[in-house]
Amino acid sequence: MLANTEIRQNEIDSIEQQILDSIHKGDVENVKHLYGTMESHFQKGSDYTKDLIANRFLHPLTSLLEMNYSWGKQFLDIMPKNLKHEYCSQIYSSGI
């Protein structure tokens, strides 16, 4: 089970890096595709996988996009439903 967890973590890290590269290139279509992949992992994954995506992927990504809101907003707007819901949960739980 540990090896499977490590593979999933590596896969999540890889997708995160691909999304960041696509964002910096302005490749909206590829970001949408990769968001879809991450959304699928989020929907079908265990609680551990969901926590991993929320903490290691979603929180750092949305922090970057919020700090660069002039160009980051478009990437926040295309975020899939479940990832956006988790993002909103993080915002509201912080007391902002």
N, CA, C and O atoms as a printed pandas DataFrame, in Angstrom:
     atom_number atom_name residue_name chain_id  residue_number  x_coord  y_coord  z_coord
0              1         N          MET        A               1    0.826   -1.199    0.000
1              2        CA          MET        A               1    0.000    0.000    0.000
2              3         C          MET        A               1    0.864    1.254    0.000
3              4         O          MET        A               1    0.503    2.249   -0.629
4              5         N          LEU        A               2    1.976    1.226    0.680
5              6        CA          LEU        A               2    2.847    2.391    0.729
6              7         C          LEU        A               2    3.392    2.731   -0.652
7              8         O          LEU        A               2    3.456    3.903   -1.022
8              9         N          ALA        A               3    3.788    1.713   -1.420
9             10        CA          ALA        A               3    4.319    1.957   -2.765
10            11         C          ALA        A               3    3.269    2.612   -3.644
11            12         O          ALA        A               3    3.587    3.508   -4.426
12            13         N          ASN        A               4    2.014    2.176   -3.526
13            14        CA          ASN        A               4    0.933    2.766   -4.301
14            15         C          ASN        A               4    0.735    4.230   -3.917
15            16         O          ASN        A               4    0.483    5.072   -4.780
16            17         N          THR        A               5    0.848    4.532   -2.626
17            18        CA          THR        A               5    0.730    5.905   -2.153
18            19         C          THR        A               5    1.849    6.768   -2.719
19            20         O          THR        A               5    1.612    7.900   -3.139
20            21         N          GLU        A               6    3.059    6.238   -2.732
21            22        CA          GLU        A               6    4.196    6.987   -3.263
22            23         C          GLU        A               6    4.018    7.284   -4.746
23            24         O          GLU        A               6    4.326    8.385   -5.203
24            25         N          ILE        A               7    3.519    6.300   -5.501
25            26        CA          ILE        A               7    3.290    6.515   -6.926
26            27         C          ILE        A               7    2.262    7.621   -7.116
27            28         O          ILE        A               7    2.454    8.506   -7.950
28            29         N          ARG        A               8    1.195    7.582   -6.368
29            30        CA          ARG        A               8    0.156    8.595   -6.501
30            31         C          ARG        A               8    0.711    9.973   -6.146
31            32         O          ARG        A               8    0.402   10.959   -6.815
32            33         N          GLN        A               9    1.524   10.043   -5.102
33            34        CA          GLN        A               9    2.120   11.321   -4.715
34            35         C          GLN        A               9    3.035   11.829   -5.820
35            36         O          GLN        A               9    3.007   13.015   -6.149
36            37         N          ASN        A              10    3.837   10.959   -6.390
37            38        CA          ASN        A              10    4.711   11.362   -7.493
38            39         C          ASN        A              10    3.904   11.805   -8.700
39            40         O          ASN        A              10    4.269   12.763   -9.382
40            41         N          GLU        A              11    2.810   11.109   -8.962
41            42        CA          GLU        A              11    1.954   11.475  -10.088
42            43         C          GLU        A              11    1.329   12.848   -9.857
43            44         O          GLU        A              11    1.264   13.667  -10.775
44            45         N          ILE        A              12    0.875   13.096   -8.646
45            46        CA          ILE        A              12    0.288   14.395   -8.315
46            47         C          ILE        A              12    1.330   15.499   -8.455
47            48         O          ILE        A              12    1.039   16.564   -9.000
48            49         N          ASP        A              13    2.531   15.250   -7.968
49            50        CA          ASP        A              13    3.607   16.234   -8.108
50            51         C          ASP        A              13    3.927   16.502   -9.576
51            52         O          ASP        A              13    4.185   17.642   -9.961
52            53         N          SER        A              14    3.909   15.453  -10.392
53            54        CA          SER        A              14    4.186   15.598  -11.821
54            55         C          SER        A              14    3.105   16.431  -12.513
55            56         O          SER        A              14    3.414   17.317  -13.309
56            57         N          ILE        A              15    1.845   16.145  -12.208
57            58        CA          ILE        A              15    0.742   16.910  -12.801
58            59         C          ILE        A              15    0.817   18.362  -12.355
59            60         O          ILE        A              15    0.581   19.273  -13.149
60            61         N          GLU        A              16    1.142   18.579  -11.093
61            62        CA          GLU        A              16    1.280   19.954  -10.594
62            63         C          GLU        A              16    2.337   20.709  -11.392
63            64         O          GLU        A              16    2.115   21.852  -11.792
64            65         N          GLN        A              17    3.474   20.082  -11.625
65            66        CA          GLN        A              17    4.546   20.739  -12.374
66            67         C          GLN        A              17    4.117   21.025  -13.812
67            68         O          GLN        A              17    4.434   22.082  -14.358
68            69         N          GLN        A              18    3.397   20.086  -14.423
69            70        CA          GLN        A              18    2.902   20.297  -15.782
70            71         C          GLN        A              18    1.916   21.463  -15.832
71            72         O          GLN        A              18    1.935   22.261  -16.769
72            73         N          ILE        A              19    1.059   21.554  -14.820
73            74        CA          ILE        A              19    0.097   22.662  -14.766
74            75         C          ILE        A              19    0.829   23.990  -14.614
75            76         O          ILE        A              19    0.506   24.960  -15.300
76            77         N          LEU        A              20    1.806   24.038  -13.723
77            78        CA          LEU        A              20    2.563   25.283  -13.536
78            79         C          LEU        A              20    3.285   25.684  -14.818
79            80         O          LEU        A              20    3.296   26.859  -15.183
80            81         N          ASP        A              21    3.886   24.714  -15.502
81            82        CA          ASP        A              21    4.557   25.009  -16.774
82            83         C          ASP        A              21    3.565   25.541  -17.800
83            84         O          ASP        A              21    3.859   26.505  -18.507
84            85         N          SER        A              22    2.391   24.920  -17.884
85            86        CA          SER        A              22    1.374   25.357  -18.842
86            87         C          SER        A              22    0.835   26.738  -18.491
87            88         O          SER        A              22    0.556   27.541  -19.381
88            89         N          ILE        A              23    0.688   27.015  -17.208
89            90        CA          ILE        A              23    0.227   28.341  -16.783
90            91         C          ILE        A              23    1.238   29.400  -17.192
91            92         O          ILE        A              23    0.864   30.450  -17.715
92            93         N          HIS        A              24    2.511   29.130  -16.956
93            94        CA          HIS        A              24    3.547   30.108  -17.313
94            95         C          HIS        A              24    3.644   30.310  -18.824
95            96         O          HIS        A              24    4.038   31.382  -19.282
96            97         N          LYS        A              25    3.287   29.285  -19.598
97            98        CA          LYS        A              25    3.277   29.403  -21.063
98            99         C          LYS        A              25    1.971   30.008  -21.572
99           100         O          LYS        A              25    1.880   30.396  -22.736
100          101         N          GLY        A              26    0.958   30.090  -20.706
101          102        CA          GLY        A              26   -0.341   30.617  -21.111
102          103         C          GLY        A              26   -1.167   29.613  -21.891
103          104         O          GLY        A              26   -2.067   30.006  -22.634
104          105         N          ASP        A              27   -0.888   28.331  -21.744
105          106        CA          ASP        A              27   -1.572   27.261  -22.477
106          107         C          ASP        A              27   -2.840   26.849  -21.724
107          108         O          ASP        A              27   -2.833   25.884  -20.960
108          109         N          VAL        A              28   -3.919   27.588  -21.949
109          110        CA          VAL        A              28   -5.167   27.393  -21.216
110          111         C          VAL        A              28   -5.757   26.007  -21.477
111          112         O          VAL        A              28   -6.251   25.365  -20.550
112          113         N          GLU        A              29   -5.712   25.540  -22.717
113          114        CA          GLU        A              29   -6.293   24.236  -23.049
114          115         C          GLU        A              29   -5.592   23.099  -22.307
115          116         O          GLU        A              29   -6.249   22.184  -21.812
116          117         N          ASN        A              30   -4.283   23.152  -22.230
117          118        CA          ASN        A              30   -3.555   22.108  -21.509
118          119         C          ASN        A              30   -3.840   22.184  -20.009
119          120         O          ASN        A              30   -3.937   21.154  -19.342
120          121         N          VAL        A              31   -3.972   23.390  -19.483
121          122        CA          VAL        A              31   -4.317   23.544  -18.061
122          123         C          VAL        A              31   -5.686   22.919  -17.796
123          124         O          VAL        A              31   -5.862   22.222  -16.797
124          125         N          LYS        A              32   -6.662   23.159  -18.685
125          126        CA          LYS        A              32   -7.991   22.555  -18.528
126          127         C          LYS        A              32   -7.893   21.033  -18.512
127          128         O          LYS        A              32   -8.509   20.369  -17.678
128          129         N          HIS        A              33   -7.112   20.493  -19.442
129          130        CA          HIS        A              33   -6.945   19.039  -19.521
130          131         C          HIS        A              33   -6.320   18.490  -18.231
131          132         O          HIS        A              33   -6.787   17.490  -17.687
132          133         N          LEU        A              34   -5.283   19.139  -17.757
133          134        CA          LEU        A              34   -4.597   18.680  -16.545
134          135         C          LEU        A              34   -5.462   18.873  -15.299
135          136         O          LEU        A              34   -5.432   18.045  -14.389
136          137         N          TYR        A              35   -6.234   19.965  -15.255
137          138        CA          TYR        A              35   -7.196   20.141  -14.167
138          139         C          TYR        A              35   -8.176   18.960  -14.155
139          140         O          TYR        A              35   -8.517   18.437  -13.095
140          141         N          GLY        A              36   -8.620   18.551  -15.346
141          142        CA          GLY        A              36   -9.542   17.418  -15.443
142          143         C          GLY        A              36   -8.935   16.145  -14.886
143          144         O          GLY        A              36   -9.610   15.373  -14.204
144          145         N          THR        A              37   -7.664   15.927  -15.176
145          146        CA          THR        A              37   -6.962   14.761  -14.643
146          147         C          THR        A              37   -6.907   14.821  -13.122
147          148         O          THR        A              37   -7.170   13.826  -12.448
148          149         N          MET        A              38   -6.569   15.977  -12.589
149          150        CA          MET        A              38   -6.484   16.130  -11.136
150          151         C          MET        A              38   -7.871   16.003  -10.504
151          152         O          MET        A              38   -8.009   15.433   -9.421
152          153         N          GLU        A              39   -8.888   16.529  -11.169
153          154        CA          GLU        A              39  -10.265   16.415  -10.683
154          155         C          GLU        A              39  -10.668   14.944  -10.586
155          156         O          GLU        A              39  -11.319   14.535   -9.625
156          157         N          SER        A              40  -10.282   14.164  -11.572
157          158        CA          SER        A              40  -10.589   12.736  -11.571
158          159         C          SER        A              40   -9.934   12.032  -10.380
159          160         O          SER        A              40  -10.570   11.221   -9.707
160          161         N          HIS        A              41   -8.676   12.342  -10.125
161          162        CA          HIS        A              41   -7.991   11.772   -8.958
162          163         C          HIS        A              41   -8.681   12.214   -7.670
163          164         O          HIS        A              41   -8.813   11.428   -6.733
164          165         N          PHE        A              42   -9.117   13.463   -7.624
165          166        CA          PHE        A              42   -9.763   13.993   -6.425
166          167         C          PHE        A              42  -11.097   13.286   -6.180
167          168         O          PHE        A              42  -11.420   12.950   -5.040
168          169         N          GLN        A              43  -11.867   13.061   -7.236
169          170        CA          GLN        A              43  -13.174   12.418   -7.092
170          171         C          GLN        A              43  -13.056   10.946   -6.722
171          172         O          GLN        A              43  -13.799   10.452   -5.873
172          173         N          LYS        A              44  -12.129   10.251   -7.354
173          174        CA          LYS        A              44  -12.043    8.797   -7.196
174          175         C          LYS        A              44  -11.088    8.358   -6.092
175          176         O          LYS        A              44  -11.076    7.189   -5.708
176          177         N          GLY        A              45  -10.298    9.278   -5.589
177          178        CA          GLY        A              45   -9.264    8.905   -4.630
178          179         C          GLY        A              45   -9.772    8.714   -3.218
179          180         O          GLY        A              45  -10.901    9.068   -2.877
180          181         N          SER        A              46   -8.906    8.147   -2.416
181          182        CA          SER        A              46   -9.194    7.949   -0.993
182          183         C          SER        A              46   -9.121    9.299   -0.272
183          184         O          SER        A              46   -8.774   10.317   -0.870
184          185         N          ASP        A              47   -9.450    9.287    1.000
185          186        CA          ASP        A              47   -9.335   10.509    1.796
186          187         C          ASP        A              47   -7.889   10.998    1.819
187          188         O          ASP        A              47   -7.631   12.201    1.791
188          189         N          TYR        A              48   -6.949   10.053    1.869
189          190        CA          TYR        A              48   -5.532   10.427    1.840
190          191         C          TYR        A              48   -5.193   11.159    0.542
191          192         O          TYR        A              48   -4.504   12.179    0.557
192          193         N          THR        A              49   -5.680   10.631   -0.572
193          194        CA          THR        A              49   -5.415   11.259   -1.871
194          195         C          THR        A              49   -6.029   12.652   -1.925
195          196         O          THR        A              49   -5.403   13.588   -2.421
196          197         N          LYS        A              50   -7.238   12.792   -1.423
197          198        CA          LYS        A              50   -7.900   14.100   -1.412
198          199         C          LYS        A              50   -7.123   15.101   -0.565
199          200         O          LYS        A              50   -6.948   16.254   -0.960
200          201         N          ASP        A              51   -6.657   14.658    0.600
201          202        CA          ASP        A              51   -5.854   15.536    1.455
202          203         C          ASP        A              51   -4.543   15.913    0.774
203          204         O          ASP        A              51   -4.094   17.056    0.853
204          205         N          LEU        A              52   -3.947   14.949    0.113
205          206        CA          LEU        A              52   -2.697   15.192   -0.603
206          207         C          LEU        A              52   -2.898   16.228   -1.703
207          208         O          LEU        A              52   -2.090   17.145   -1.854
208          209         N          ILE        A              53   -3.965   16.083   -2.461
209          210        CA          ILE        A              53   -4.257   17.040   -3.533
210          211         C          ILE        A              53   -4.547   18.415   -2.941
211          212         O          ILE        A              53   -4.059   19.423   -3.452
212          213         N          ALA        A              54   -5.329   18.464   -1.879
213          214        CA          ALA        A              54   -5.679   19.747   -1.264
214          215         C          ALA        A              54   -4.453   20.462   -0.707
215          216         O          ALA        A              54   -4.308   21.671   -0.886
216          217         N          ASN        A              55   -3.575   19.729   -0.038
217          218        CA          ASN        A              55   -2.455   20.358    0.661
218          219         C          ASN        A              55   -1.208   20.544   -0.188
219          220         O          ASN        A              55   -0.521   21.556   -0.056
220          221         N          ARG        A              56   -0.908   19.600   -1.044
221          222        CA          ARG        A              56    0.338   19.676   -1.822
222          223         C          ARG        A              56    0.143   20.266   -3.205
223          224         O          ARG        A              56    1.105   20.711   -3.831
224          225         N          PHE        A              57   -1.093   20.276   -3.690
225          226        CA          PHE        A              57   -1.356   20.802   -5.023
226          227         C          PHE        A              57   -2.203   22.068   -4.979
227          228         O          PHE        A              57   -1.770   23.133   -5.420
228          229         N          LEU        A              58   -3.392   21.943   -4.452
229          230        CA          LEU        A              58   -4.372   23.021   -4.557
230          231         C          LEU        A              58   -3.976   24.268   -3.780
231          232         O          LEU        A              58   -4.044   25.374   -4.317
232          233         N          HIS        A              59   -3.571   24.113   -2.546
233          234        CA          HIS        A              59   -3.224   25.282   -1.733
234          235         C          HIS        A              59   -2.062   26.084   -2.332
235          236         O          HIS        A              59   -2.192   27.298   -2.485
236          237         N          PRO        A              60   -0.932   25.453   -2.677
237          238        CA          PRO        A              60    0.164   26.235   -3.277
238          239         C          PRO        A              60   -0.210   26.855   -4.629
239          240         O          PRO        A              60    0.169   27.988   -4.927
240          241         N          LEU        A              61   -0.960   26.096   -5.444
241          242        CA          LEU        A              61   -1.343   26.607   -6.762
242          243         C          LEU        A              61   -2.243   27.833   -6.641
243          244         O          LEU        A              61   -2.000   28.849   -7.292
244          245         N          THR        A              62   -3.273   27.742   -5.816
245          246        CA          THR        A              62   -4.194   28.866   -5.701
246          247         C          THR        A              62   -3.535   30.062   -5.030
247          248         O          THR        A              62   -3.883   31.205   -5.329
248          249         N          SER        A              63   -2.595   29.820   -4.133
249          250        CA          SER        A              63   -1.852   30.939   -3.539
250          251         C          SER        A              63   -1.078   31.690   -4.612
251          252         O          SER        A              63   -1.062   32.921   -4.625
252          253         N          LEU        A              64   -0.437   30.953   -5.510
253          254        CA          LEU        A              64    0.291   31.573   -6.618
254          255         C          LEU        A              64   -0.658   32.364   -7.519
255          256         O          LEU        A              64   -0.364   33.500   -7.890
256          257         N          LEU        A              65   -1.786   31.766   -7.865
257          258        CA          LEU        A              65   -2.728   32.427   -8.766
258          259         C          LEU        A              65   -3.358   33.658   -8.124
259          260         O          LEU        A              65   -3.613   34.646   -8.813
260          261         N          GLU        A              66   -3.613   33.617   -6.827
261          262        CA          GLU        A              66   -4.185   34.773   -6.140
262          263         C          GLU        A              66   -3.179   35.909   -6.027
263          264         O          GLU        A              66   -3.552   37.078   -6.131
264          265         N          MET        A              67   -1.911   35.580   -5.816
265          266        CA          MET        A              67   -0.889   36.625   -5.710
266          267         C          MET        A              67   -0.664   37.319   -7.053
267          268         O          MET        A              67   -0.226   38.469   -7.094
268          269         N          ASN        A              68   -0.956   36.634   -8.131
269          270        CA          ASN        A              68   -0.810   37.177   -9.481
270          271         C          ASN        A              68   -2.188   37.249  -10.128
271          272         O          ASN        A              68   -2.410   36.707  -11.210
272          273         N          TYR        A              69   -3.096   37.918   -9.455
273          274        CA          TYR        A              69   -4.507   37.882   -9.822
274          275         C          TYR        A              69   -4.771   38.411  -11.221
275          276         O          TYR        A              69   -5.716   37.964  -11.871
276          277         N          SER        A              70   -3.967   39.350  -11.704
277          278        CA          SER        A              70   -4.220   39.928  -13.024
278          279         C          SER        A              70   -4.216   38.861  -14.115
279          280         O          SER        A              70   -5.031   38.927  -15.036
280          281         N          TRP        A              71   -3.326   37.891  -14.034
281          282        CA          TRP        A              71   -3.329   36.798  -15.006
282          283         C          TRP        A              71   -3.766   35.474  -14.387
283          284         O          TRP        A              71   -4.101   34.537  -15.113
284          285         N          GLY        A              72   -3.768   35.382  -13.076
285          286        CA          GLY        A              72   -4.133   34.139  -12.414
286          287         C          GLY        A              72   -5.624   33.882  -12.358
287          288         O          GLY        A              72   -6.053   32.734  -12.236
288          289         N          LYS        A              73   -6.427   34.945  -12.446
289          290        CA          LYS        A              73   -7.876   34.800  -12.341
290          291         C          LYS        A              73   -8.434   33.869  -13.403
291          292         O          LYS        A              73   -9.326   33.068  -13.122
292          293         N          GLN        A              74   -7.913   33.969  -14.625
293          294        CA          GLN        A              74   -8.445   33.111  -15.691
294          295         C          GLN        A              74   -8.241   31.625  -15.380
295          296         O          GLN        A              74   -9.054   30.790  -15.778
296          297         N          PHE        A              75   -7.161   31.294  -14.671
297          298        CA          PHE        A              75   -6.905   29.899  -14.325
298          299         C          PHE        A              75   -7.708   29.459  -13.104
299          300         O          PHE        A              75   -7.997   28.273  -12.948
300          301         N          LEU        A              76   -8.068   30.400  -12.244
301          302        CA          LEU        A              76   -8.975   30.083  -11.140
302          303         C          LEU        A              76  -10.385   29.850  -11.672
303          304         O          LEU        A              76  -11.105   28.979  -11.186
304          305         N          ASP        A              77  -10.775   30.639  -12.678
305          306        CA          ASP        A              77  -12.125   30.547  -13.232
306          307         C          ASP        A              77  -12.395   29.228  -13.948
307          308         O          ASP        A              77  -13.538   28.772  -13.977
308          309         N          ILE        A              78  -11.371   28.608  -14.525
309          310        CA          ILE        A              78  -11.590   27.364  -15.276
310          311         C          ILE        A              78  -11.396   26.112  -14.415
311          312         O          ILE        A              78  -11.448   24.993  -14.926
312          313         N          MET        A              79  -11.178   26.297  -13.143
313          314        CA          MET        A              79  -10.975   25.158  -12.242
314          315         C          MET        A              79  -12.259   24.329  -12.167
315          316         O          MET        A              79  -13.347   24.892  -12.047
316          317         N          PRO        A              80  -12.146   22.999  -12.236
317          318        CA          PRO        A              80  -13.332   22.131  -12.161
318          319         C          PRO        A              80  -14.067   22.253  -10.827
319          320         O          PRO        A              80  -13.523   22.725   -9.829
320          321         N          LYS        A              81  -15.309   21.815  -10.849
321          322        CA          LYS        A              81  -16.246   21.998   -9.738
322          323         C          LYS        A              81  -15.718   21.512   -8.385
323          324         O          LYS        A              81  -15.723   22.273   -7.418
324          325         N          ASN        A              82  -15.268   20.274   -8.301
325          326        CA          ASN        A              82  -14.850   19.729   -7.001
326          327         C          ASN        A              82  -13.571   20.370   -6.489
327          328         O          ASN        A              82  -13.426   20.587   -5.286
328          329         N          LEU        A              83  -12.645   20.676   -7.385
329          330        CA          LEU        A              83  -11.426   21.371   -6.956
330          331         C          LEU        A              83  -11.757   22.785   -6.499
331          332         O          LEU        A              83  -11.193   23.278   -5.522
332          333         N          LYS        A              84  -12.682   23.438   -7.215
333          334        CA          LYS        A              84  -13.078   24.788   -6.817
334          335         C          LYS        A              84  -13.790   24.759   -5.461
335          336         O          LYS        A              84  -13.606   25.660   -4.642
336          337         N          HIS        A              85  -14.592   23.735   -5.229
337          338        CA          HIS        A              85  -15.276   23.601   -3.940
338          339         C          HIS        A              85  -14.253   23.450   -2.809
339          340         O          HIS        A              85  -14.387   24.077   -1.758
340          341         N          GLU        A              86  -13.241   22.624   -3.028
341          342        CA          GLU        A              86  -12.186   22.446   -2.021
342          343         C          GLU        A              86  -11.422   23.748   -1.812
343          344         O          GLU        A              86  -11.076   24.090   -0.681
344          345         N          TYR        A              87  -11.161   24.468   -2.889
345          346        CA          TYR        A              87  -10.490   25.771   -2.823
346          347         C          TYR        A              87  -11.312   26.739   -1.966
347          348         O          TYR        A              87  -10.763   27.422   -1.101
348          349         N          CYS        A              88  -12.617   26.797   -2.205
349          350        CA          CYS        A              88  -13.484   27.681   -1.417
350          351         C          CYS        A              88  -13.510   27.257    0.050
351          352         O          CYS        A              88  -13.545   28.107    0.940
352          353         N          SER        A              89  -13.493   25.966    0.304
353          354        CA          SER        A              89  -13.450   25.476    1.690
354          355         C          SER        A              89  -12.189   25.949    2.392
355          356         O          SER        A              89  -12.227   26.316    3.566
356          357         N          GLN        A              90  -11.075   25.941    1.677
357          358        CA          GLN        A              90   -9.817   26.410    2.259
358          359         C          GLN        A              90   -9.877   27.899    2.569
359          360         O          GLN        A              90   -9.403   28.341    3.616
360          361         N          ILE        A              91  -10.455   28.665    1.667
361          362        CA          ILE        A              91  -10.549   30.113    1.874
362          363         C          ILE        A              91  -11.403   30.412    3.103
363          364         O          ILE        A              91  -10.995   31.177    3.977
364          365         N          TYR        A              92  -12.585   29.808    3.166
365          366        CA          TYR        A              92  -13.513   30.123    4.241
366          367         C          TYR        A              92  -13.062   29.561    5.581
367          368         O          TYR        A              92  -13.404   30.119    6.623
368          369         N          SER        A              93  -12.304   28.472    5.581
369          370        CA          SER        A              93  -11.831   27.920    6.852
370          371         C          SER        A              93  -10.718   28.771    7.454
371          372         O          SER        A              93  -10.453   28.697    8.654
372          373         N          SER        A              94  -10.069   29.578    6.620
373          374        CA          SER        A              94   -8.984   30.421    7.130
374          375         C          SER        A              94   -9.499   31.693    7.793
375          376         O          SER        A              94   -8.728   32.429    8.410
376          377         N          GLY        A              95  -10.797   31.953    7.667
377          378        CA          GLY        A              95  -11.378   33.119    8.309
378          379         C          GLY        A              95  -11.324   34.381    7.473
379          380         O          GLY        A              95  -11.605   35.471    7.971
380          381         N          ILE        A              96  -10.968   34.244    6.217
381          382        CA          ILE        A              96  -10.905   35.421    5.333
382          383         C          ILE        A              96  -12.297   35.786    4.899
383          384         O          ILE        A              96  -12.479   36.746    4.151
